[in-house]
Amino acid sequence: MTAKQGLCYLYSIHFGNGPGTSMADTTALYALRFPDGSVSLYVDEQYAQERGVDPSKLVRVEIPREMFISGSVQEVREYVALYLEAYQRQAGNA
């Protein structure tokens, strides 16, 4: 499975698309940013917790649907990293 296929797999799990199900304009991922700037992404809080992550440290990030479907994993990671930088700056000023 390629990384892009894995991301699409997360998409189908998150929405559980079935007949008559409408899709939102965004898809949520949960992110954890490390001091070195790297980012880990999780499909939900339970999955992160199963991997040993404290759910209270996760940030929910809404990814634009088009990027989630056809963007690369690197593009999604960069989007999330920029979002988290802005989020942490705003939290620091609050």
N, C-alpha and C positions, 0 to 999 in steps of 0.2 A: 504494500500500500504506500503510495507517495504521500508526502506531507499535504498536498492539496486535496487528495482524496480523503485523508484523515480529517481535514477541516470540514469538508462537505459531510462527512460522516457525523461530525459533531452537530452540524446544522440539522440533519435529519433527526437526530436524537432529541435535540432541544425542542423542535417544533412538533415532532411526532405527526407530521402532515398526513392527514387522511382525507377522504372525500368530504367536501364541504368545509374544510378548515381553511380560513383565510390566513395569509402570511402578514406579519407586521413589516414595517419599513426598516426595522432594525432587529438585530439578534444580540442578546446579552451574552457576554463571556465574563468570567471572573478572573481578575488579574492580581498578581503579586509582583511588585517591583523590588529588586534587590539593590543594595547600596552601589554596586558597580554599574547600574543602569539596565541590566538585563531584566527580562520579563518572563514570567511563567503564566500560561493561560490555562484555564479550567472551564469545563462546560457547565459545572454547577458547584455549589458549595460542598455538597456531599462528596463529590469526586475529589475535590481538593483535600477535604478532611481525610479521606481514605489514603491519600498520598502524604499525610502527615502535616498538612498545612493548617494553621489556626484560621478558621473561617472569619474571625473578627479582623484579620489583616487583609482580607480580600477587598478589592474594589470592583464593583459591577460596572462594566463598560458596555455601552450600546454601540455595536458595530453596524454601520450602514449595510443594509441587506445586499446591495449590489457588490460591495467590497467583500462581504462574507462569502458570497456565492462564487464570484469570479476573480477575486484578488488572490495574490499569493500569500502564503503563511507569513513571509517576511513583511509584506505590505500591512497585514493585520497587526503584526507585532510592532511595527513602527507607529501605526495609528494609535495603538494602545499605549506605547511608551510616551508619545507626545501628550496624549490625554492625561496620563498619570503625572507627568511633569507639571502640567497646568493645574491639575487637581491638588497636587501637593503644594504648589505655590499659593493657590487660593486658600488652602487649609492653614498654611503658615501665616497668612495675612488676616485670617478671621479672628 
